[in-house]
Amino acid sequence: PSGGFVPALVIGSGYGASVTALRLGEAGIDTLVLEMGRLWDGPAPFCPMLTPDRRSMWFRTRTAAPLDSFLWLPVVNRDIDPYPGVLDRVDFPNMKVYVGRGVGGGSLVNGGMAVVPQRRFFPEILPGVDVDEMYGTYFPLANRMLGVNSVDPAWWEAADCYSYARVSRADAAKAGYGTSFVPNVYDFGYLEREAAGQVAKSALNSEVIYGNNHGKRSLDKSYIPAALGTGRVRLQTLTRVTGIARDGDGTYAVQTATIDESGAVTGTALINCRYLFLGAGSLGTTQLLLTARETGALPGLNDQVGLGWGDNGNVMTARANWKPTGCVQASMPTLGIDATNDPVPVFAEIAPIPAGVETFASLYLAITKSPERGSFGYDRASGTVSLRWGSTQKDFAVSAAKRVFDRINAANATIYRHDLFSGNRAFGDDFCYHPLGGAVLGKATDLYGRVSGCPNLYVNDASLIPGWTGVNPFVTITALAERNMARVLAADGLHN
Ligand code: FAD
């Protein structure tokens, strides 16, 4: 069946896609946004983090949290009914990638840390992108649009819910490492009111990876209402794009499948558009492009599609520090350890363990400058795309993180915890939160996300970033998407 024609179509509703939809709408271009997840609306749509139900994860029969055991016991995960839940884990050999599903993409499940990369690293993060323009215009614009705010240091120093971060700060200082506050999109005014018992708790109720019911300015509270408010943007949920192709008349044909809450396909459609914007995230966008190239649906795509994927050097680790770190830990991180002057730069987010009980542990998500890159391959027999990531490709990142935390442990006479990641491991080295690359800027696309060999086809999400941002990536993804749209709308003559 035909779904008709729209001038512009955006696939996905995460950071890149939301920016794209808003700027298209403001330019008067009629735009359809397709999102495979559901709209998370209503007063408190998300399930409790400590007693997850079917709303927690994308069509699974058991939750799959990154910290999957405690004192070596499998007490963390729960059986659930399959449902279009908000957090997905896409499993490849040696690498499990966490992504958000729903209107707002990763903004629904992430820690809200809104970090601008250190300027000195930027030429390596996005080669070919004007540094002055990014730091003068697009990073400030992204921060403003996302509603980024900073915690009040005086309140923070006395807040019970950040005692875990103060303990980690002191431990890092003993090893000679400084820390810095990181901004967030969680409303710290709301958090202060949570702590004062004045409002419903969210960050103080362990909520984060399965969604925050309050306090967080996710994209469904920032860019997406602004996009819909232009009157030019429509949003269709529970609709997955299953294939893209270019027709003889130069329009793009987008194949869709709509599902119900059980996952059953309730309808398929073919929608044609003049301008197609891919914002399905690093995995989603790369999968669509690679499939289109390998099946001949978009033969003009170049050989860079599917290359340059990285995990932002993500490594998780935990220390047993013998000191109490607090029963109630605010789930929104506020502090990072700056080891960026080490031989391998490391920025380690001081993460909460929102278990609701005293764990005497400190948790970290280290972002290491790992040179390891993976690539995607298309399997003709099954018609699926898979990430190629070798079993030793995390070794570099782990050794960089280990260097930092060995030093912190030595300075504090502490040790690693081995009970939190299954398999008795001190390092969570088989997953990532920050998938980046697959359709890299200046390689698979030009320097503004225009896909090489395919006029009017654009990539505008994390796929453009070649594998590493040095810090948590969403501000960079947002700022780059703003920059690309400014150029495309000024130069490409888009019309209805
Ligand atoms: P996404 O936000 O991933 O959005 C892509 C959207 O496209 C999704 O909604 C998806 O459902 C949809 N989609 C995919 N394929 C299709 C298809 N075929 N058809 C229709 N729709 C499709 N980053 C930070 O900067 N700070 C943090 O504190 C932070 N914490 C994180 C914590 C967790 C648990 C996770 C998982 C991530 C975290 N991140 C964080 C990473 C950040 O969320 C991602 O980098 C960011 O969301 C990527 O943005 P994007 O625009 O590329 O795509």
Boltz pocket constraint, residues with backbone or C-beta under 6 A from the ligand:
constraints:
  - pocket:
      binder: B
      contacts: [[A, 11], [A, 12], [A, 13], [A, 14], [A, 15], [A, 16], [A, 17], [A, 34], [A, 35], [A, 36], [A, 37], [A, 98], [A, 99], [A, 100], [A, 101], [A, 102], [A, 103], [A, 104], [A, 105], [A, 106], [A, 107], [A, 109], [A, 110], [A, 111], [A, 112], [A, 113], [A, 114], [A, 115], [A, 209], [A, 239], [A, 240], [A, 241], [A, 242], [A, 279], [A, 280], [A, 281], [A, 282], [A, 284], [A, 285], [A, 432], [A, 433], [A, 434], [A, 435], [A, 460], [A, 461], [A, 462], [A, 463], [A, 472], [A, 473], [A, 474], [A, 475], [A, 477]]
      max_distance: 6.0
